[in-house]
């Protein structure tokens, strides 16, 4: 590992970041908190928190929107699982995954009650976590034969955050990254696409591993070199730390479903704008997209996990209801016969044109055959929310408030948003953490 990488992890301060980097960090943080609120209502979150509370004893850190305490490793596991469980969080196209989910969970694990960590420090830690995790993810996908979940590489970003919080020296930072990479969960991503269940993207295990790696290194535990950081072939990825800001390349999701399904939803939105038709008028749907998206095949999901890792169902929900929010991928929507009819009438086609552009670009086209004999064909579409096609601040805010409402904590959304958007001006994290830790029933006022 170059000394430059270790120096960046240890020495980066918010003063070194351009304004657009700080803005990106605030937007990602706000989005993640909203996703955590909505995710806290799901069975996957309740199970993860219950088991972590029982099995990972300790009182260093709390669960988001729960209030109970566990060890840092336990809270990181439960909180990342909560965010990951509601698939609306940010991501980076070249990692094919999510850095923020683990990074925020790692930050919360080391922040304690927030009394001794300032808002400026918190944002700086978060930025470092993103920059390290994203580069580790790109390096892993470039060097490993199989497509691994985010947990495999987000562990390094969390270990970097932990190294900063624990004040590790340069040699010990190297050990922490080595332990994190070696033990990061290299779980096969496409298995959870083919079988969408609560395992999701491995972020819970990755966050837990990263927290443990930092503590182990601090205690003298040694690790093998992190090859995604130290091998010469990956040097170009790390040489631009502090110059190229990967966090600004993040996307924020417009809808709470797999990013791969969202180009098709945008193509359908295009057709709704350009033509007059109702869902009952649709006879069948054809979607041309890239290989990985064509494997999001579940047409009649019985769980939120299956609905979020489906392409036909959210597309049908959008065409039926004219929107795609938390209510469309859970509860009564899963049994909505109007949605299910269109979902079952949808055919997914692996188009070599779009497959050749993945993961840097993700495209889809939609053809809708109407009962009156007409066929409506969209232009090729990409998902909204990317760095090239970003959500504006009003859309990010609107999404956040909707997610907080879905999580039963809408009354504290405005206060949290105000704190996050001026976080660098806050003396400590205490008040923000009180709001994001307290249960819906507790209110959470500072």
C-alpha positions in Angstrom: 0.0 0.0 0.0 1.3 3.4 -0.8 2.0 5.9 2.0 -0.4 8.2 0.2 -3.4 5.9 0.8 -2.6 5.5 4.5 -2.0 9.3 4.8 -5.4 10.0 3.2 -7.2 7.7 5.6 -5.4 9.1 8.7 -5.1 12.8 7.8 -8.1 13.8 5.6 -10.1 16.7 7.1 -13.2 18.3 5.8 -11.3 21.5 5.0 -9.5 19.4 2.3 -12.8 18.6 0.5 -14.4 20.8 -2.3 -17.9 22.1 -1.6 -19.5 19.6 -4.0 -18.0 16.7 -2.1 -19.4 18.0 1.2 -22.8 18.5 -0.5 -22.7 14.9 -1.9 -21.9 13.5 1.6 -24.8 15.4 3.2 -27.2 14.2 0.5 -26.1 10.6 0.9 -26.4 10.8 4.6 -29.9 12.2 4.5 -30.9 9.6 2.0 -29.5 6.8 4.1 -31.3 7.9 7.3 -34.6 7.9 5.4 -33.9 4.5 4.1 -33.1 3.3 7.6 -36.4 4.6 8.9 -38.4 2.8 6.2 -36.3 -0.3 6.6 -36.8 -0.4 10.4 -40.4 -1.5 9.8 -39.5 -4.6 7.8 -39.2 -8.1 9.2 -35.5 -8.4 8.1 -34.6 -5.4 10.3 -36.6 -6.6 13.3 -34.9 -10.1 13.1 -31.4 -8.6 12.7 -31.9 -6.2 15.6 -33.3 -8.9 17.9 -30.5 -11.3 17.2 -27.8 -8.7 17.4 -29.2 -7.5 20.7 -29.2 -11.0 22.1 -25.9 -12.3 20.6 -23.7 -9.2 20.4 -23.6 -7.9 23.9 -22.2 -4.5 24.9 -23.4 -0.9 25.1 -21.2 1.1 22.8 -23.7 1.8 20.0 -27.4 1.8 19.4 -29.6 0.5 16.6 -31.2 3.1 14.3 -34.8 3.9 15.1 -34.8 1.4 17.9 -32.8 2.7 20.9 -31.4 -0.5 22.2 -27.7 -0.9 22.6 -25.2 -3.6 21.4 -21.5 -3.8 20.8 -20.1 -1.8 17.9 -20.0 -5.0 15.8 -23.6 -5.8 16.7 -24.9 -2.4 15.9 -23.0 -2.2 12.6 -24.5 -5.6 11.5 -28.1 -4.7 12.5 -28.0 -1.1 11.1 -26.5 -2.1 7.8 -29.0 -4.9 7.5 -31.8 -2.5 8.2 -30.7 -0.1 5.4 -29.9 -2.9 3.0 -33.3 -4.4 3.7 -35.1 -1.5 2.1 -33.4 -1.3 -1.3 -33.6 2.5 -1.8 -30.1 3.5 -0.8 -27.3 5.1 -2.8 -24.8 3.2 -4.9 -21.9 3.5 -7.3 -22.2 2.1 -10.8 -18.7 0.7 -11.1 -18.9 -1.2 -7.8 -22.3 -2.6 -8.8 -23.2 -2.0 -5.1 -23.6 0.2 -2.1 -20.8 1.9 -0.1 -23.0 4.2 2.1 -25.0 1.5 3.8 -21.9 0.1 5.5 -20.2 3.4 5.9 -23.0 5.0 7.9 -23.4 1.9 10.0 -19.7 1.8 10.8 -19.7 5.5 11.6 -22.6 5.0 14.1 -20.8 2.1 15.6 -17.8 4.2 16.5 -19.7 7.5 17.3 -21.2 6.2 20.6 -23.6 8.9 21.9 -22.1 11.5 19.6 -20.9 13.7 22.4 -17.2 13.6 21.5 -17.6 13.6 17.7 -18.3 16.8 15.9 -20.4 17.1 12.8 -17.3 18.1 10.8 -15.5 15.0 11.9 -18.5 12.8 11.1 -18.7 14.1 7.6 -15.0 13.6 7.1 -15.1 10.0 8.4 -18.1 9.3 6.1 -16.3 10.7 3.0 -13.2 8.6 3.7 -15.4 5.5 4.1 -17.0 6.1 0.7 -13.7 6.9 -1.0 -12.0 3.7 0.3 -14.9 1.4 -0.1 -15.7 2.5 -3.7 -12.1 2.0 -4.8 -11.9 -1.4 -3.1 -15.1 -2.4 -4.8 -13.9 -1.4 -8.3 -10.6 -3.2 -7.6 -12.3 -6.4 -6.4 -14.6 -6.6 -9.5 -11.7 -6.0 -11.8 -9.6 -8.8 -10.2 -12.1 -11.5 -8.9 -13.8 -13.9 -11.2 -17.2 -13.8 -9.4 -19.5 -10.8 -8.8 -19.5 -10.4 -5.0 -21.9 -8.5 -2.8 -21.1 -5.1 -1.4 -20.1 -6.6 2.0 -17.0 -8.0 0.4 -15.5 -4.5 -0.1 -17.4 -2.1 2.1 -15.6 -3.8 5.0 -12.5 -1.9 4.0 -14.3 1.4 4.0 -15.7 0.7 7.5 -12.2 -0.3 8.7 -10.9 3.0 7.4 -13.5 4.9 9.4 -12.7 2.8 12.5 -8.9 3.4 12.0 -9.6 7.2 12.1 -11.9 7.0 15.1 -9.5 4.9 17.0 -6.5 7.0 16.0 -4.5 4.1 14.6 -1.0 4.7 13.4 0.0 4.0 9.8 1.2 0.5 10.2 -1.9 -0.5 12.1 -4.2 1.0 9.5 -2.6 -1.4 7.0 -3.3 -4.3 9.3 -6.9 -3.2 9.8 -7.5 -3.1 6.0 -5.8 -6.5 5.6 -8.0 -8.1 8.2 -11.2 -6.5 6.7 -10.4 -7.6 3.2 -9.5 -11.1 4.1 -12.6 -11.6 6.2 -15.1 -9.6 4.1 -18.0 -11.8 3.0 -17.4 -12.6 -0.6 -20.9 -13.8 -1.0 -22.1 -14.4 -4.6 -24.3 -11.5 -5.6 -26.3 -13.2 -8.4 -27.5 -15.9 -6.0 -29.5 -13.2 -4.1 -30.8 -12.0 -7.4 -32.0 -15.5 -8.5 -33.3 -16.2 -4.9 -34.3 -12.8 -3.4 -34.5 -13.3 0.4 -33.3 -11.5 3.5 -29.6 -12.2 2.6 -29.6 -9.1 0.3 -26.3 -7.5 -0.4 -24.1 -8.7 2.4 -23.7 -5.2 3.8 -24.5 -6.2 7.4 -21.7 -8.8 7.5 -19.3 -6.4 5.7 -20.0 -3.5 8.2 -19.6 -5.9 11.1 -16.3 -7.2 9.7 -14.9 -3.7 9.2 -15.7 -2.7 12.7 -14.1 -5.8 14.1 -11.1 -5.4 11.9 -10.3 -2.0 13.2 -10.6 -3.1 16.8 -8.6 -6.3 16.2 -5.8 -4.3 14.6 -5.8 -1.8 17.4 -5.3 -4.7 19.8 -2.3 -6.0 17.8 -4.0 -8.5 15.5 -2.2 -8.7 12.1 -3.7 -9.3 8.7 -2.5 -10.3 5.3 -2.0 -7.4 2.8 -5.2 -6.1 1.3 -4.5 -7.0 -2.3 -7.3 -4.8 -3.7 -5.3 -1.9 -2.2 -1.7 -3.0 -2.4 -1.3 -4.9 -5.7 0.5 -2.8 -8.3 -2.2 -3.3 -10.9 -4.7 -1.4 -8.7 -2.3 1.5 -8.0 -4.1 3.9 -10.5 -7.3 3.5 -8.5 -5.7 4.8 -5.3 -3.2 7.3 -6.7 -6.0 9.9 -7.2 -7.3 9.9 -3.6 -8.0 13.5 -2.7 -8.1 14.5 -6.3 -10.9 12.5 -7.8 -13.9 12.2 -5.5 -15.8 9.0 -6.1 -18.6 10.0 -3.7 -19.7 12.6 -6.3 -20.2 9.7 -8.8 -22.8 8.1 -6.5 -26.4 7.7 -7.6 -29.4 8.2 -5.4 -32.4 6.0 -6.2 -35.7 7.5 -7.3 -37.5 4.3 -6.4 -37.1 1.8 -3.6 -36.3 -1.2 -5.8 -33.1 -2.6 -7.4 -31.3 -0.1 -9.5 -31.3 -2.5 -12.4 -35.1 -2.4 -12.7 -35.3 1.4 -12.7 -34.4 2.1 -16.4 -37.5 0.1 -17.4 -39.6 2.2 -15.0 -38.3 5.4 -16.6 -39.0 4.0 -20.1 -42.6 3.2 -18.9 -42.8 6.8 -17.5 -41.8 8.1 -20.9 -44.7 6.2 -22.5 -47.2 7.4 -19.9 -46.1 11.0 -20.7 -46.3 10.5 -24.5 -49.5 8.4 -24.8 -53.0 8.2 -23.3 -53.7 4.8 -21.9 -54.7 3.0 -18.7 -53.3 -0.1 -17.1 -56.4 -2.0 -18.0 -55.7 -1.2 -21.7 -52.4 -3.1 -21.6 -52.3 -6.6 -23.1 -48.6 -7.4 -22.7 -45.2 -5.8 -22.0 -41.8 -6.5 -23.4 -38.6 -5.2 -21.7 -35.2 -5.2 -23.5 -32.4 -4.7 -21.0 -29.0 -6.0 -19.9 -28.4 -9.6 -18.7 -28.3 -8.9 -15.0 -31.6 -7.0 -15.1 -33.3 -9.7 -17.1 -32.7 -12.0 -14.1 -34.9 -9.9 -11.9 -37.7 -12.2 -13.0 -40.1 -12.7 -10.0 -43.5 -11.8 -11.3 -45.6 -12.6 -8.3 -43.6 -11.6 -5.2 -44.8 -12.8 -1.8 -42.3 -10.6 0.2 -40.8 -7.2 0.0 -37.4 -8.7 -0.8 -38.9 -10.4 -3.9 -40.7 -7.3 -4.9 -37.5 -5.2 -4.7 -35.5 -7.7 -6.6 -38.1 -7.9 -9.4 -38.3 -6.0 -12.6 -41.9 -7.0 -13.8 -43.6 -6.2 -10.5 -42.4 -2.7 -9.8 -42.8 -1.9 -13.5 -46.4 -3.1 -13.3 -47.0 -1.3 -10.0 -45.9 2.0 -11.6 -48.1 1.5 -14.7 -51.0 0.6 -12.5 -50.8 3.2 -9.8 -48.7 5.9 -11.5 -46.2 5.9 -8.7 -43.6 3.6 -7.2 -43.0 4.2 -3.4 -42.9 2.1 -0.2 -46.6 1.2 -0.5 -46.0 -0.4 -3.9 -43.5 -3.0 -2.8 -45.0 -4.2 0.5 -48.3 -5.1 2.2 -51.5 -5.1 0.2 -49.8 -4.2 -3.1 -48.3 -7.7 -3.2 -51.8 -9.1 -3.6 -53.1 -6.4 -6.0 -54.6 -8.3 -8.9 -54.3 -5.4 -11.3 -50.5 -5.2 -10.6 -50.1 -8.9 -10.8 -51.9 -9.2 -14.1 -49.4 -6.8 -15.7 -46.5 -8.3 -14.0 -47.3 -11.8 -15.3 -47.8 -10.3 -18.7 -44.2 -8.9 -18.8 -41.4 -10.6 -20.8 -37.8 -9.7 -20.1 -35.3 -9.9 -23.0 -31.6 -10.0 -22.6 -30.4 -7.5 -25.2 -26.7 -7.7 -26.2 -26.5 -4.0 -26.9 -27.3 -3.1 -23.3 -25.4 -6.0 -21.8 -22.2 -4.9 -23.4 -22.4 -1.5 -21.6 -23.0 -2.8 -18.1 -22.0 -1.9 -15.4 -20.9 1.6 -16.4 -24.2 2.1 -18.2 -27.7 0.6 -17.5 -30.3 0.8 -20.2 -33.8 -0.5 -21.0 -36.5 -0.2 -23.6 -40.2 -1.0 -23.1 -42.8 -2.1 -25.6 -46.4 -2.1 -24.5 -49.0 -3.9 -26.5 -52.5 -2.5 -26.0 -55.7 -4.4 -26.3 -56.8 -2.1 -29.2 -53.9 -3.4 -31.3 -51.5 -0.5 -30.9 -47.9 -1.1 -29.8 -46.1 1.7 -27.9 -42.3 1.7 -28.0 -40.2 3.8 -25.7 -36.8 5.4 -26.4 -33.9 3.7 -24.6 -33.9 4.9 -21.0 -31.6 5.1 -18.0 -32.5 5.5 -14.4 -32.7 8.9 -12.8 -30.5 9.9 -9.9 -27.1 9.3 -11.4 -24.3 11.8 -11.3 -25.1 12.6 -15.0 -28.8 12.6 -14.4 -29.2 13.7 -10.7 -32.2 14.1 -8.5 -32.5 17.8 -7.5 -32.4 18.8 -3.9 -36.2 19.0 -3.8 -36.6 15.4 -5.0 -34.0 14.2 -2.5 -35.9 16.0 0.3 -39.3 14.7 -0.9 -38.0 11.1 -1.0 -36.5 11.5 2.5 -39.8 12.8 4.0 -41.7 10.0 2.3 -39.4 7.4 3.7 -39.5 8.9 7.2 -43.3 8.8 7.0 -43.2 5.2 5.9 -41.0 4.5 8.9 -43.5 6.1 11.3 -41.2 8.9 12.2 -42.3 11.6 9.8 -42.7 14.2 12.6 -39.0 14.4 13.1 -38.0 14.5 9.4 -37.7 18.3 9.3 -35.4 18.5 12.3 -33.2 15.7 11.0 -33.0 17.3 7.6 -32.0 20.7 9.0 -29.3 19.1 11.1 -27.8 17.0 8.3 -27.8 19.9 5.8 -25.7 22.0 8.2 -23.9 19.1 9.9 -20.4 20.7 9.6 -21.6 23.6 11.8 -22.7 21.3 14.7 -20.5 21.0 17.7 -21.4 17.4 18.2 -23.5 14.6 16.8 -25.5 14.1 20.0 -28.8 15.7 19.0 -28.8 14.1 15.5 -28.1 10.6 17.0 -30.9 11.0 19.5 -33.3 11.7 16.7 -32.2 8.7 14.5 -31.8 6.3 17.4 -35.1 6.7 19.3 -38.0 4.5 18.4 -41.1 5.9 16.7 -43.0 5.6 20.0 -40.3 7.5 21.9 -40.5 10.6 19.8 -36.7 11.3 19.9 -36.8 15.0 20.6 -33.4 16.3 21.8 
